[in-house]
Structure formats: structure tokens, C-alpha cells
Amino acid sequence: MTALSKDGGPAFGAHAFIWAGEWTREGAERVISGAAEVGLDFVEIPLLDPASIGIEHTRSLLDRYGLGCSCSLGLPLEFHLPSNPEGARRFLYGALEATAALG
């Protein structure tokens, strides 16, 4: 499936770190409003700590500015798959839940 923009062309987005170095309430506002201001279709949200993403606040900002999102992550060292498979599973499950909740 190809993501399309509102005008039917290809969708374009950018990673959140262009506007903010961490995903806080203020960072989310800066990222999402900034992406909307330059005409992007979506933002890529880093799930460095999925439990602290502020799903409802982020979702409301995405809706207000008419943007979609994608999510990215890297496993933290403490959840390295070979040495901590259960921790990695829990972390990834939390990331999937956050991604689903963000839409």
C-alpha cells in the first residue's frame, strides 16, 4: 500500500528530531505544528520510551493539524534481544501498543 497525500500524490514526512530532541508535550507540539507548517503529510515519532509518549495528547495534535504518523525505534541496550529476550519482548509489545493507539 502506498501512502498518499491529501492531493493524491505521494505522502512526505520527516523525523521528529528535525524539530525536537525528545518527545515531550512541548516537543510534540513543536514537531507536529512544524511539520504542518512546511506542508508535510506525516511525522515519524521515535519510540525511545513507548510508555511516556503521551498518546492522547499526541493523537489530538495529529488530528488538530491533519497529520498522520509513523513510528521508529531501536532496542535500548538493557533490552538487547540475545541477553534479555523477555525484556525485548515487553519493550516491543509496548511499542506496538503505542503505534496502534497513535493510528
Sequence and secondary structure as in RCSB ss.txt:
>XXXX:A:sequence
MTALSKDGGPAFGAHAFIWAGEWTREGAERVISGAAEVGLDFVEIPLLDPASIGIEHTRSLLDRYGLGCSCSLGL
PLEFHLPSNPEGARRFLYGALEATAALG
>XXXX:A:secstr
   B TTSSB  EEEGGGT SS SHHHHHHHHHHHHHTT SEEEEE SSGGGS HHHHHHHHHHHT EEEEE   
 GGG TTT HHHHHHHHHHHHHHHHHH 
